[in-house]
Amino acid sequence: MYKLTYSPASPYVRKVMLAAYSIKINHEIDLVSSENKFFQDLKSKNPLNKIPILMKPNGDYLFDSRVIIDYFNRLEGSLIPIEGKERDIVMTKCALTEGIIDAALLYVYSNRYAGDSKPSKIWQELQISKIKHSLMSLNLNVSNWEILSKVNASHIGLIVALDYLNFRNIFNWEKDMKHLLEWHEKSKLVVPGYVETLPKD
Ligand SMILES: N[C@@H](CCC(=O)N[C@@H](CS)C(=O)NCC(=O)O)C(=O)O
């Protein structure tokens, strides 16, 4: 069995889990949550002290979510094209969705780690503007994101990013982004593990 550091709210963990569902290895993964005594041990494998970390059955471990998904792709091959222009396109799309998730998390952390001060409005607005610009661009180009045969890593990234924005009430994109909303409504029906991995506190 694989072991995966787990938090039900983490968008990066969700990406990994959706990738695992997609290549049908979700049943081979033991989710190690923070109550488990093995959690800190596993987490300490990453000096950055971040999750997710995946431990393979042979004891090797991998982080971060991008590296884990790349590893899954080598097991099965449908998540990221192996080479050529198609690979560049999917990787670039992944980078965009990753950037949205990163900005959303930086926004959440600006509140969570403000201590006794007020969170920086400038910082928060900067993150929101990155999210907003990205979603506006996606709303215009979402026809290029259609899930044709199999779900790939960029579809997973976008689904996770949109759900995380809703989950943390960061930015109400559904109101103005009609095409993106249609994509989301349609895509969530075909992404394996979508409901099982919805974020929760
Ligand atoms: N680039 C990393 C980001 C991972 C990340 O930031 N995880 C969050 C949880 S959602 C975390 O561990 N945060 C704790 C921290 O930043 O100290 C990935 O793709 O896995």
The ligand as an SDF file (V2000), in Angstrom:
LIG
                    3D

 20 19  0  0  0  0  0  0  0  0999 V2000
    3.6080   23.0070   -4.0610 N   0  0  0  0  0  0  0  0  0  0  0  0
    3.1020   22.1670   -3.0290 C   0  0  0  0  0  0  0  0  0  0  0  0
    2.2270   22.9760   -2.0780 C   0  0  0  0  0  0  0  0  0  0  0  0
    1.8070   22.1540   -0.8730 C   0  0  0  0  0  0  0  0  0  0  0  0
    1.1540   23.0160    0.2160 C   0  0  0  0  0  0  0  0  0  0  0  0
    1.3480   24.2400    0.2900 O   0  0  0  0  0  0  0  0  0  0  0  0
    0.4100   22.3380    1.1040 N   0  0  0  0  0  0  0  0  0  0  0  0
   -0.2200   23.0100    2.2070 C   0  0  0  0  0  0  0  0  0  0  0  0
   -1.4980   22.3110    2.6130 C   0  0  0  0  0  0  0  0  0  0  0  0
   -2.8130   22.6510    1.5170 S   0  0  0  0  0  0  0  0  0  0  0  0
    0.7130   22.9490    3.4030 C   0  0  0  0  0  0  0  0  0  0  0  0
    1.2450   21.9180    3.7080 O   0  0  0  0  0  0  0  0  0  0  0  0
    0.8660   24.0570    4.0880 N   0  0  0  0  0  0  0  0  0  0  0  0
    1.6570   24.1680    5.2830 C   0  0  0  0  0  0  0  0  0  0  0  0
    2.7210   25.2070    5.1420 C   0  0  0  0  0  0  0  0  0  0  0  0
    2.7870   25.9320    4.1240 O   0  0  0  0  0  0  0  0  0  0  0  0
    3.4870   25.2990    6.0960 O   0  0  0  0  0  0  0  0  0  0  0  0
    2.3410   20.9750   -3.6510 C   0  0  0  0  0  0  0  0  0  0  0  0
    1.9840   21.0830   -4.8400 O   0  0  0  0  0  0  0  0  0  0  0  0
    2.1830   19.9280   -3.0120 O   0  0  0  0  0  0  0  0  0  0  0  0
  1  2  1  0
  2  3  1  0
  2 18  1  0
  3  4  1  0
  4  5  1  0
  5  6  2  0
  5  7  1  0
  7  8  1  0
  8  9  1  0
  8 11  1  0
  9 10  1  0
 11 12  2  0
 11 13  1  0
 13 14  1  0
 14 15  1  0
 15 16  2  0
 15 17  1  0
 18 19  2  0
 18 20  1  0
M  END
$$$$
